[in-house]
Amino acid sequence: MADRPSAVICMTREAAEAVLPEQLRDRLSETVDLAPDIEPEALTGLSGADGGACAAARSGSPGGAAATALADAEILITGWGCPPLTEEVLDAAPRLRAVIHAAGSVKGHITPAVWQHGITVSSAADANAGPVAEFTYAAIVLAAKQALQGAAQYADGWPHFAEREGTDGRTVGIVGASRTGRRVIARLTASDADYRVLLADPYVTEQQAAALGTELAPLDDLCHRSSILSLHAPELPETRHLLDARRLALLPDGATVVNTARGALIDTDALTRECAAGRLNAYLDVTWPEPLAADHRLLSLRNALITPHVAGAQGNEVRRLGAYAVAETERFVRGEPLEGLVTAADLDRIA
């Protein structure tokens, strides 16, 4: 391809090997001229107080190699470990037109300076939302069947069939119509189980909620009515401890909290007290703090299942993120709309 744009990858070496294996790199090289990868540490060096990018470039240091690669780069493909793209870093990349993130959240490295430079930003969050939604739906089904309670009682005797719980008639409260939240809603409404789905989201109208197959409800009302509550809101100052002691107390006895979003959305101490008392159950893939201390009470409770942040893309699943980023790069080069476009206005609302 004539006049192919130059691109460079910046993420940890481990992430690059998993997210962008040889097959995806070969496909990427059909669209762009791919420069050698930049180590995150070298990019960080460009923001140092040692004279900036120009001095680094003259030094022949790793920072100099990064500056040389950035000087020609029109596309920067980022991933886990990429440091903030500061004004100093962007000064070293005068031709940069797009940052394509081969992971989920861009909050760790996209700064206001990126948009001030007119640079387009894309994220592969859509590709990560699929595995999270699958994990969440599975947790909701387990919660509906009271699997944790059944497992805890197993040794005490096999329950009579009529005493077992099923999924039908369960009310599931979804907090946040995010990428993942909408996928979970779709799974619930398409299920043969007779779930009633409530939605709390300040950015969704009643008409939009109805189109999703849900009933819009204020968060307090949703808590009061839900036998299962699943969190899908971003971590923002206003969402910290969104489920505090007061809202947790609104949940019915025997209700289950599912969190695959961000740990800080829940007051961990308050939830621990509710679970320890046996009033609530929990499926938590994220916690605050993360990880919990090895002797944390939640880890020993049989009505709480704590998993180590595995809902998102894991192992060979992370290739989905790389494939998404490669396809997004192809769309950018062809001048087509980006499916994972992130704007400056989005940053305050997304995870």
C-alpha positions as CSV (number, residue, x, y, z in Angstrom):
1,M,0.0,0.0,0.0
2,A,1.4,3.3,-1.0
3,D,1.9,6.1,1.5
4,R,1.1,3.9,4.5
5,P,1.0,5.9,7.8
6,S,3.6,5.1,10.4
7,A,2.4,3.4,13.6
8,V,4.1,2.5,16.8
9,I,3.0,0.3,19.8
10,C,3.4,1.3,23.4
11,M,2.4,-1.2,26.1
12,T,4.2,-3.6,28.4
13,R,6.1,-6.4,26.6
14,E,3.9,-9.0,28.2
15,A,0.8,-7.2,27.1
16,A,2.1,-6.7,23.6
17,E,2.9,-10.4,23.2
18,A,-0.6,-11.4,24.4
19,V,-2.7,-8.7,22.8
20,L,-0.9,-8.4,19.5
21,P,0.6,-11.8,18.5
22,E,2.4,-12.3,15.2
23,Q,-0.7,-13.0,13.1
24,L,-2.3,-9.7,14.2
25,R,1.0,-7.8,13.7
26,D,1.2,-9.2,10.2
27,R,-2.3,-8.0,9.5
28,L,-1.5,-4.6,11.0
29,S,1.6,-4.3,8.8
30,E,-0.5,-4.6,5.7
31,T,-2.1,-1.2,6.6
32,V,0.7,0.7,8.4
33,D,4.4,0.9,8.5
34,L,5.0,-0.5,12.0
35,A,7.9,0.8,13.9
36,P,9.6,-1.1,16.7
37,D,7.6,-1.1,19.9
38,I,8.2,1.6,22.5
39,E,8.7,0.5,26.1
40,P,6.5,2.4,28.5
41,E,9.5,3.4,30.6
42,A,11.1,5.1,27.6
43,L,7.9,7.0,26.9
44,T,7.8,8.1,30.5
45,G,11.3,9.4,30.1
46,L,10.1,11.9,27.5
47,S,8.1,13.7,30.3
48,G,11.1,14.0,32.6
49,A,12.9,17.1,33.6
50,D,16.1,16.4,31.6
51,G,15.5,18.8,28.8
52,G,12.5,17.1,27.2
53,A,12.2,15.0,24.0
54,C,14.8,16.8,22.0
55,A,17.5,16.2,24.6
56,A,16.4,12.6,24.9
57,A,16.6,12.1,21.1
58,R,20.2,13.4,21.1
59,S,21.2,11.2,23.9
60,G,20.8,7.9,22.1
61,S,19.1,6.6,25.2
62,P,15.9,4.4,25.2
63,G,14.1,7.7,25.6
64,G,15.9,8.9,22.4
65,A,14.7,5.8,20.5
66,A,11.2,6.5,21.7
67,A,11.4,10.1,20.5
68,T,12.7,9.0,17.1
69,A,9.8,6.5,16.7
70,L,7.3,9.1,17.9
71,A,8.6,11.8,15.6
72,D,7.3,9.8,12.5
73,A,4.3,8.2,14.1
74,E,0.8,9.1,12.9
75,I,-0.9,6.3,14.9
76,L,0.0,5.2,18.4
77,I,-1.4,1.9,19.5
78,T,-1.5,1.7,23.3
79,G,-2.3,-0.9,25.9
80,W,-1.7,-1.9,29.5
81,G,1.2,0.0,30.9
82,C,1.2,3.0,28.6
83,P,2.0,6.1,30.7
84,P,0.1,9.4,30.4
85,L,0.4,11.2,27.1
86,T,1.6,14.5,28.4
87,E,2.3,17.7,26.5
88,E,6.0,16.7,26.5
89,V,5.2,13.3,25.0
90,L,2.9,14.8,22.3
91,D,5.6,17.4,21.5
92,A,7.7,14.5,20.5
93,A,5.0,13.2,18.2
94,P,4.2,16.2,15.9
95,R,2.6,14.0,13.3
96,L,0.4,11.9,15.6
97,R,-3.2,11.8,14.4
98,A,-4.7,8.9,16.4
99,V,-4.3,6.9,19.6
100,I,-5.9,3.4,19.3
101,H,-6.1,1.7,22.7
102,A,-6.0,-2.1,22.6
103,A,-7.6,-2.3,26.0
104,G,-10.6,-0.9,27.9
105,S,-10.3,2.3,29.9
106,V,-8.3,5.2,28.5
107,K,-8.3,7.2,31.7
108,G,-4.9,6.1,32.6
109,H,-3.1,7.6,29.7
110,I,-5.3,10.0,27.7
111,T,-4.8,13.6,29.0
112,P,-6.7,16.8,27.9
113,A,-3.6,17.6,25.9
114,V,-4.4,14.8,23.5
115,W,-7.7,16.4,22.4
116,Q,-6.1,19.8,22.5
117,H,-3.7,18.5,19.8
118,G,-6.7,17.4,17.7
119,I,-5.8,13.7,18.1
120,T,-8.5,11.1,17.6
121,V,-8.9,8.5,20.4
122,S,-10.4,5.0,20.2
123,S,-10.8,2.2,22.8
124,A,-11.3,-1.5,22.5
125,A,-13.7,-1.4,25.5
126,D,-16.4,-2.9,23.4
127,A,-14.3,-6.0,22.9
128,N,-13.7,-6.3,26.6
129,A,-17.4,-5.8,27.5
130,G,-18.4,-9.1,25.9
131,P,-16.5,-11.4,28.4
132,V,-17.5,-9.2,31.3
133,A,-21.2,-9.5,30.3
134,E,-20.9,-13.3,30.0
135,F,-19.4,-13.5,33.4
136,T,-22.0,-11.2,34.9
137,Y,-24.9,-13.1,33.3
138,A,-23.5,-16.4,34.7
139,A,-23.2,-14.8,38.2
140,I,-26.8,-13.6,37.9
141,V,-28.1,-17.1,37.0
142,L,-26.1,-18.6,39.9
143,A,-27.5,-16.0,42.2
144,A,-31.1,-16.6,41.0
145,K,-30.7,-20.3,41.7
146,Q,-29.1,-19.5,45.1
147,A,-26.1,-21.5,44.2
148,L,-23.9,-20.2,47.1
149,Q,-26.5,-21.0,49.7
150,G,-27.0,-24.5,48.2
151,A,-23.2,-25.1,48.2
152,A,-23.0,-24.0,51.8
153,Q,-25.8,-26.4,52.8
154,Y,-24.7,-29.3,50.7
155,A,-23.1,-31.2,53.6
156,D,-26.2,-30.8,55.7
157,G,-28.4,-32.8,53.3
158,W,-29.8,-32.8,49.8
159,P,-32.6,-30.3,49.6
160,H,-36.1,-31.4,48.5
161,F,-36.8,-30.5,44.9
162,A,-39.7,-28.2,45.9
163,E,-37.4,-26.2,48.2
164,R,-35.0,-25.3,45.4
165,E,-34.9,-21.8,44.0
166,G,-35.1,-21.1,40.2
167,T,-34.6,-18.1,38.0
168,D,-38.3,-17.4,37.0
169,G,-39.8,-14.3,38.5
170,R,-36.5,-12.8,39.7
171,T,-36.2,-9.1,39.6
172,V,-32.7,-8.0,38.5
173,G,-31.7,-4.4,39.0
174,I,-29.0,-3.1,36.6
175,V,-27.2,0.0,37.7
176,G,-25.7,1.7,34.6
177,A,-26.6,1.2,31.0
178,S,-22.9,0.9,30.0
179,R,-21.5,-1.2,27.2
180,T,-21.5,-4.2,29.6
181,G,-24.8,-3.2,31.3
182,R,-26.6,-3.2,28.0
183,R,-25.2,-6.5,27.0
184,V,-26.3,-8.0,30.3
185,I,-29.8,-6.6,29.8
186,A,-29.9,-8.1,26.4
187,R,-29.0,-11.5,27.8
188,L,-31.6,-11.3,30.5
189,T,-34.4,-10.1,28.3
190,A,-33.6,-12.8,25.7
191,S,-33.5,-15.5,28.3
192,D,-36.3,-18.1,28.6
193,A,-36.2,-17.3,32.3
194,D,-38.9,-14.8,33.4
195,Y,-36.6,-12.1,34.7
196,R,-38.0,-8.6,35.5
197,V,-35.3,-6.1,34.7
198,L,-35.1,-2.7,36.3
199,L,-32.5,0.0,35.2
200,A,-31.1,2.9,37.1
201,D,-29.1,5.4,35.0
202,P,-29.3,9.2,35.1
203,Y,-28.5,9.4,31.4
204,V,-31.3,7.1,30.1
205,T,-34.8,8.2,29.4
206,E,-37.9,6.1,30.1
207,Q,-38.4,5.6,26.4
208,Q,-34.8,4.4,26.0
209,A,-35.1,2.1,29.0
210,A,-38.3,0.6,27.4
211,A,-36.5,0.1,24.1
212,L,-33.9,-1.9,26.1
213,G,-36.7,-4.0,27.6
214,T,-36.3,-2.6,31.1
215,E,-38.2,-0.4,33.5
216,L,-36.4,2.8,34.5
217,A,-36.3,3.3,38.3
218,P,-34.6,5.6,40.8
219,L,-31.7,3.9,42.4
220,D,-33.3,3.7,45.9
221,D,-36.5,2.1,44.4
222,L,-34.4,-0.3,42.3
223,C,-32.6,-1.4,45.5
224,H,-35.8,-1.9,47.3
225,R,-37.3,-4.1,44.6
226,S,-34.3,-6.1,43.3
227,S,-33.6,-9.6,44.5
228,I,-30.3,-9.4,42.4
229,L,-28.5,-6.1,41.8
230,S,-25.7,-5.9,39.3
231,L,-23.4,-2.9,39.1
232,H,-22.2,-1.4,35.7
233,A,-21.4,2.2,36.5
234,P,-18.1,3.9,36.0
235,E,-15.9,4.9,39.0
236,L,-16.4,8.6,39.4
237,P,-16.3,10.9,42.5
238,E,-20.1,10.9,42.5
239,T,-20.3,7.1,42.2
240,R,-17.9,6.2,45.0
241,H,-19.8,4.1,47.5
242,L,-22.9,4.3,45.3
243,L,-24.0,1.3,47.3
244,D,-23.4,2.6,50.8
245,A,-24.8,1.2,54.1
246,R,-28.1,3.0,53.6
247,R,-28.7,1.6,50.1
248,L,-27.5,-1.9,51.0
249,A,-30.1,-1.8,53.8
250,L,-32.8,-1.2,51.2
251,L,-32.2,-4.5,49.5
252,P,-34.6,-7.3,50.5
253,D,-33.4,-10.0,52.8
254,G,-31.6,-12.7,50.8
255,A,-30.8,-10.4,47.9
256,T,-27.5,-10.7,46.0
257,V,-25.1,-8.0,44.9
258,V,-23.0,-8.6,41.8
259,N,-20.1,-6.3,41.0
260,T,-18.0,-6.7,37.8
261,A,-17.5,-2.9,37.4
262,R,-15.3,-1.1,40.0
263,G,-14.8,-2.1,43.6
264,A,-15.1,1.5,44.9
265,L,-18.8,1.6,43.9
266,I,-19.6,-0.4,47.1
267,D,-18.8,0.4,50.7
268,T,-16.9,-2.8,51.4
269,D,-17.2,-2.6,55.2
270,A,-21.0,-2.2,55.0
271,L,-21.4,-5.0,52.5
272,T,-19.2,-7.2,54.7
273,R,-21.4,-6.6,57.6
274,E,-24.5,-7.5,55.6
275,C,-23.0,-10.7,54.2
276,A,-21.6,-11.7,57.6
277,A,-25.1,-11.3,59.1
278,G,-26.4,-13.6,56.4
279,R,-28.8,-11.0,55.1
280,L,-27.2,-10.4,51.7
281,N,-25.0,-12.5,49.3
282,A,-22.3,-11.3,47.0
283,Y,-20.5,-12.2,43.8
284,L,-17.6,-9.7,43.5
285,D,-15.0,-9.8,40.7
286,V,-13.8,-6.4,41.8
287,T,-13.3,-5.0,45.4
288,W,-12.0,-2.0,47.2
289,P,-9.3,-2.2,48.1
290,E,-8.0,-4.6,45.4
291,P,-6.8,-7.1,46.3
292,L,-8.4,-7.6,49.7
293,A,-6.1,-8.5,52.6
294,A,-5.6,-12.3,52.8
295,D,-7.5,-12.3,56.2
296,H,-10.4,-10.1,55.0
297,R,-13.7,-11.4,56.4
298,L,-15.4,-11.5,53.0
299,L,-13.0,-14.1,51.8
300,S,-14.1,-16.6,54.4
301,L,-17.9,-16.1,54.0
302,R,-19.7,-18.9,52.2
303,N,-22.4,-16.6,50.9
304,A,-19.8,-14.4,49.1
305,L,-17.8,-15.4,46.0
306,I,-14.8,-13.2,45.4
307,T,-12.8,-13.7,42.2
308,P,-9.6,-11.9,41.3
309,H,-10.8,-9.4,38.6
310,V,-11.1,-12.2,35.9
311,A,-14.4,-11.1,34.3
312,G,-12.7,-9.1,31.5
313,A,-10.6,-10.6,28.7
314,Q,-8.2,-13.1,30.1
315,G,-5.5,-15.4,28.6
316,N,-6.2,-16.0,24.9
317,E,-9.3,-13.8,25.1
318,V,-7.1,-10.7,25.1
319,R,-6.5,-11.3,21.4
320,R,-10.0,-9.9,20.9
321,L,-8.7,-6.5,22.2
322,G,-5.8,-6.6,19.7
323,A,-8.1,-7.7,16.8
324,Y,-10.4,-4.8,17.7
325,A,-7.5,-2.3,17.7
326,V,-6.2,-3.6,14.4
327,A,-9.7,-3.3,12.8
328,E,-10.0,0.2,14.3
329,T,-6.7,1.1,12.8
330,E,-7.8,-0.2,9.4
331,R,-11.0,1.9,9.6
332,F,-9.0,5.0,10.6
333,V,-6.6,4.6,7.7
334,R,-9.6,4.2,5.3
335,G,-11.2,7.3,6.7
336,E,-14.2,5.4,8.1
337,P,-16.0,6.2,11.3
338,L,-14.4,4.5,14.4
339,E,-16.5,2.1,16.3
340,G,-14.6,2.7,19.6
341,L,-14.4,6.5,19.3
342,V,-13.9,8.3,22.6
343,T,-14.4,12.0,22.9
344,A,-13.3,14.5,25.5
345,A,-17.0,14.7,26.7
346,D,-17.1,11.0,27.2
347,L,-14.2,10.9,29.7
348,D,-16.2,12.1,32.7
349,R,-18.8,9.4,32.2
350,I,-16.9,6.3,31.2
351,A,-15.0,3.7,33.3
